[in-house]
Each structure stands twice: as structure tokens, then as C-alpha cells.
Amino acid sequence: MLHELSIARGDGSYTTMLQKIARADVRVLDALLIAPLEEQERRDLLEVLEDRYDRASTVITTQVPTKKLASPSQIPRSPTRSAIE
């Protein structure tokens, strides 16, 4: 999904792609954070999660040990942060 958003940004279809992602009833983000995210990828992910907040289900899976995940206090205040607290 993040790769698709990067391509969409380059070809001018970014907004359309975000709308398509937001419309899905359920979105599964599998194996998230297996590799470090670039700054733009983090922004894209936050945009997707905020667009879906209170509207549709998003399932996130990861193989990253919980000790290595950011604590809620390290995540900037946003609707997404509220959802994980």
C-alpha cells in the first residue's frame, strides 16, 4: 500500500488512491514495521489511518516485538493515537 501511494504521488493520483483506501470496509496492514519506514511513508500511513478513523476497520499485524514498538507517549497527538490508547 505504501509503495502504491508513492507511485500515486508521482503520477498525480494520490488523492484518488487515498479515497479508494478509505472506502474499503476493512483494511489489513500485514507485517507492518518489518522494515523501517521513510518519513514520507510514515506520513502516508498516518494519513490513511486518520482517513479511516471512526469510519472503517483497520487491522494491523506486525512481527516486531512489543518492546521495540513506540509507546503511546512517543506518538504525536492525533485521532490515531487516541485509537491505540
TORPA-4810 file (N, C-alpha, C, O; in nm, 3 decimals):
<nodes>
NODE_1_0.082_-0.117_0.000_0.000_0.000_0.000_0.088_0.126_0.000_0.060_0.220_-0.075_M
NODE_2_0.192_0.129_0.081_0.276_0.248_0.088_0.349_0.270_-0.044_0.368_0.384_-0.087_L
NODE_3_0.390_0.162_-0.108_0.455_0.172_-0.239_0.357_0.228_-0.342_0.392_0.314_-0.423_H
NODE_4_0.233_0.178_-0.338_0.130_0.227_-0.430_0.104_0.376_-0.409_0.086_0.450_-0.505_E
NODE_5_0.103_0.420_-0.283_0.082_0.562_-0.255_0.198_0.646_-0.308_0.178_0.757_-0.356_L
NODE_6_0.319_0.593_-0.298_0.435_0.664_-0.350_0.424_0.682_-0.502_0.452_0.790_-0.554_S
NODE_7_0.384_0.577_-0.570_0.365_0.584_-0.716_0.253_0.683_-0.749_0.265_0.763_-0.841_I
NODE_8_0.144_0.675_-0.672_0.029_0.764_-0.695_0.068_0.910_-0.677_0.018_0.997_-0.749_A
NODE_9_0.155_0.938_-0.582_0.200_1.075_-0.562_0.274_1.123_-0.686_0.260_1.239_-0.728_R
NODE_10_0.353_1.036_-0.745_0.430_1.072_-0.864_0.346_1.092_-0.989_0.378_1.176_-1.073_G
NODE_11_0.238_1.015_-1.002_0.157_1.026_-1.125_0.032_1.113_-1.108_-0.050_1.123_-1.199_D
NODE_12_0.018_1.175_-0.990_-0.093_1.267_-0.969_-0.224_1.205_-0.922_-0.326_1.273_-0.915_G
NODE_13_-0.221_1.076_-0.891_-0.346_1.009_-0.848_-0.351_0.983_-0.698_-0.427_0.898_-0.652_S
NODE_14_-0.269_1.056_-0.621_-0.258_1.034_-0.477_-0.392_1.047_-0.405_-0.429_0.960_-0.326_Y
NODE_15_-0.466_1.154_-0.432_-0.594_1.177_-0.364_-0.693_1.066_-0.399_-0.766_1.019_-0.312_T
NODE_16_-0.695_1.026_-0.524_-0.784_0.917_-0.567_-0.748_0.788_-0.495_-0.837_0.714_-0.452_T
NODE_17_-0.619_0.760_-0.482_-0.574_0.638_-0.414_-0.614_0.642_-0.267_-0.660_0.542_-0.214_M
NODE_18_-0.597_0.756_-0.200_-0.638_0.769_-0.060_-0.787_0.745_-0.044_-0.830_0.678_0.051_L
NODE_19_-0.866_0.798_-0.135_-1.011_0.778_-0.130_-1.047_0.630_-0.148_-1.136_0.579_-0.080_Q
NODE_20_-0.978_0.563_-0.237_-1.001_0.420_-0.260_-0.969_0.340_-0.134_-1.044_0.251_-0.095_K
NODE_21_-0.858_0.372_-0.070_-0.818_0.303_0.052_-0.920_0.330_0.163_-0.955_0.239_0.238_I
NODE_22_-0.966_0.453_0.174_-1.061_0.490_0.280_-1.196_0.421_0.262_-1.264_0.396_0.361_A
NODE_23_-1.235_0.391_0.138_-1.366_0.330_0.112_-1.376_0.184_0.151_-1.486_0.134_0.176_R
NODE_24_-1.265_0.114_0.158_-1.269_-0.029_0.190_-1.328_-0.049_0.329_-1.293_0.022_0.423_A
NODE_25_-1.419_-0.148_0.343_-1.481_-0.175_0.473_-1.377_-0.217_0.576_-1.382_-0.175_0.692_D
NODE_26_-1.284_-0.302_0.533_-1.177_-0.350_0.622_-1.046_-0.339_0.545_-1.038_-0.378_0.428_V
NODE_27_-0.946_-0.287_0.610_-0.812_-0.279_0.550_-0.717_-0.353_0.643_-0.714_-0.324_0.763_R
NODE_28_-0.641_-0.448_0.590_-0.544_-0.522_0.670_-0.404_-0.474_0.632_-0.363_-0.483_0.516_V
NODE_29_-0.333_-0.423_0.731_-0.194_-0.382_0.712_-0.109_-0.491_0.774_-0.084_-0.491_0.895_L
NODE_30_-0.064_-0.583_0.690_0.006_-0.702_0.737_0.156_-0.678_0.743_0.214_-0.614_0.656_D
NODE_31_0.217_-0.730_0.848_0.362_-0.723_0.867_0.413_-0.579_0.869_0.520_-0.550_0.816_A
NODE_32_0.337_-0.492_0.930_0.375_-0.352_0.938_0.502_-0.337_1.023_0.519_-0.406_1.123_L
NODE_33_0.587_-0.248_0.982_0.711_-0.212_1.053_0.817_-0.321_1.049_0.911_-0.318_1.129_L
NODE_34_0.804_-0.416_0.958_0.910_-0.516_0.944_1.040_-0.449_0.900_1.149_-0.491_0.937_I
NODE_35_1.026_-0.343_0.820_1.140_-0.261_0.779_1.110_-0.118_0.823_0.994_-0.077_0.826_A
NODE_36_1.213_-0.042_0.855_1.190_0.097_0.896_1.119_0.176_0.785_1.146_0.156_0.667_P
NODE_37_1.030_0.265_0.826_0.958_0.348_0.730_1.032_0.478_0.706_1.089_0.537_0.798_L
NODE_38_1.031_0.521_0.582_1.084_0.653_0.547_0.987_0.759_0.599_0.872_0.727_0.631_E
NODE_39_1.032_0.883_0.608_0.948_0.991_0.659_0.817_1.002_0.581_0.710_1.013_0.642_E
NODE_40_0.823_0.999_0.448_0.701_1.011_0.368_0.609_0.891_0.389_0.487_0.906_0.389_Q
NODE_41_0.666_0.773_0.406_0.584_0.655_0.432_0.511_0.668_0.566_0.394_0.629_0.577_E
NODE_42_0.578_0.723_0.667_0.512_0.745_0.796_0.396_0.843_0.780_0.289_0.823_0.838_R
NODE_43_0.418_0.948_0.703_0.310_1.046_0.679_0.193_0.983_0.604_0.077_1.008_0.636_R
NODE_44_0.225_0.902_0.504_0.119_0.834_0.428_0.040_0.740_0.517_-0.083_0.736_0.510_D
NODE_45_0.109_0.665_0.601_0.042_0.573_0.691_-0.050_0.648_0.787_-0.164_0.608_0.808_L
NODE_46_-0.002_0.757_0.843_-0.084_0.837_0.933_-0.205_0.893_0.860_-0.316_0.896_0.915_L
NODE_47_-0.186_0.938_0.737_-0.297_0.990_0.656_-0.404_0.883_0.635_-0.523_0.910_0.649_E
NODE_48_-0.360_0.763_0.601_-0.455_0.652_0.580_-0.531_0.622_0.708_-0.653_0.609_0.707_V
NODE_49_-0.459_0.611_0.819_-0.524_0.578_0.946_-0.620_0.688_0.989_-0.729_0.659_1.039_L
NODE_50_-0.583_0.812_0.971_-0.672_0.922_1.007_-0.795_0.927_0.917_-0.905_0.957_0.964_E
NODE_51_-0.779_0.898_0.788_-0.893_0.896_0.697_-0.993_0.787_0.735_-1.113_0.803_0.716_D
NODE_52_-0.943_0.677_0.788_-1.029_0.563_0.821_-1.083_0.570_0.965_-1.176_0.497_0.999_R
NODE_53_-1.028_0.656_1.047_-1.066_0.666_1.188_-1.216_0.690_1.203_-1.271_0.781_1.142_Y
NODE_54_-1.280_0.608_1.284_-1.425_0.616_1.312_-1.512_0.590_1.189_-1.632_0.616_1.194_D
NODE_55_-1.455_0.540_1.081_-1.533_0.515_0.960_-1.526_0.370_0.914_-1.624_0.315_0.865_R
NODE_56_-1.410_0.308_0.931_-1.390_0.173_0.879_-1.288_0.101_0.967_-1.212_0.163_1.041_A
NODE_57_-1.289_-0.031_0.956_-1.198_-0.112_1.036_-1.061_-0.123_0.970_-1.049_-0.136_0.848_S
NODE_58_-0.958_-0.117_1.053_-0.821_-0.136_1.007_-0.755_-0.235_1.101_-0.751_-0.215_1.222_T
NODE_59_-0.703_-0.343_1.044_-0.634_-0.446_1.121_-0.485_-0.431_1.093_-0.443_-0.428_0.977_V
NODE_60_-0.407_-0.423_1.199_-0.262_-0.407_1.184_-0.194_-0.526_1.248_-0.219_-0.558_1.365_I
NODE_61_-0.107_-0.593_1.172_-0.028_-0.702_1.227_0.120_-0.666_1.212_0.159_-0.593_1.121_T
NODE_62_0.199_-0.718_1.302_0.343_-0.695_1.295_0.415_-0.810_1.365_0.358_-0.878_1.450_T
NODE_63_0.538_-0.830_1.328_0.621_-0.929_1.394_0.726_-0.861_1.482_0.816_-0.926_1.535_Q
NODE_64_0.713_-0.731_1.497_0.807_-0.654_1.579_0.775_-0.681_1.726_0.659_-0.668_1.766_V
NODE_65_0.874_-0.718_1.806_0.849_-0.740_1.949_0.791_-0.615_2.014_0.831_-0.503_1.981_P
NODE_66_0.698_-0.633_2.105_0.631_-0.519_2.167_0.729_-0.425_2.236_0.703_-0.306_2.246_T
NODE_67_0.840_-0.476_2.284_0.940_-0.390_2.350_1.000_-0.289_2.253_1.048_-0.184_2.295_K
NODE_68_0.997_-0.320_2.122_1.056_-0.230_2.023_0.955_-0.134_1.963_0.993_-0.043_1.889_K
NODE_69_0.827_-0.151_1.994_0.725_-0.060_1.943_0.726_0.069_2.024_0.760_0.068_2.143_L
NODE_70_0.689_0.177_1.962_0.681_0.306_2.032_0.569_0.302_2.134_0.463_0.246_2.108_A
NODE_71_0.593_0.361_2.248_0.486_0.371_2.347_0.392_0.483_2.305_0.433_0.572_2.232_S
NODE_72_0.265_0.479_2.349_0.171_0.585_2.311_0.222_0.726_2.341_0.187_0.820_2.270_P
NODE_73_0.303_0.742_2.445_0.352_0.876_2.478_0.451_0.928_2.374_0.478_1.048_2.369_S
NODE_74_0.507_0.839_2.289_0.602_0.880_2.187_0.534_0.912_2.054_0.598_0.960_1.961_Q
NODE_75_0.404_0.887_2.046_0.330_0.910_1.922_0.265_1.047_1.931_0.200_1.077_2.030_I
NODE_76_0.281_1.130_1.828_0.220_1.264_1.832_0.069_1.255_1.852_0.006_1.160_1.806_P
NODE_77_0.011_1.352_1.921_-0.133_1.356_1.947_-0.210_1.363_1.815_-0.185_1.452_1.733_R
NODE_78_-0.300_1.271_1.794_-0.383_1.266_1.673_-0.498_1.171_1.700_-0.497_1.101_1.801_S
NODE_79_-0.598_1.166_1.612_-0.704_1.066_1.630_-0.649_0.925_1.632_-0.703_0.838_1.702_P
NODE_80_-0.542_0.901_1.557_-0.483_0.768_1.554_-0.427_0.732_1.690_-0.446_0.619_1.737_T
NODE_81_-0.358_0.824_1.754_-0.305_0.798_1.887_-0.418_0.767_1.984_-0.406_0.676_2.065_R
NODE_82_-0.527_0.841_1.976_-0.641_0.816_2.063_-0.695_0.675_2.044_-0.739_0.612_2.139_S
NODE_83_-0.690_0.627_1.921_-0.743_0.494_1.891_-0.659_0.383_1.952_-0.712_0.276_1.984_A
NODE_84_-0.528_0.405_1.969_-0.444_0.298_2.021_-0.425_0.306_2.172_-0.367_0.215_2.231_I
NODE_85_-0.473_0.412_2.234_-0.459_0.424_2.379_-0.570_0.351_2.450_-0.574_0.351_2.573_E
</nodes>
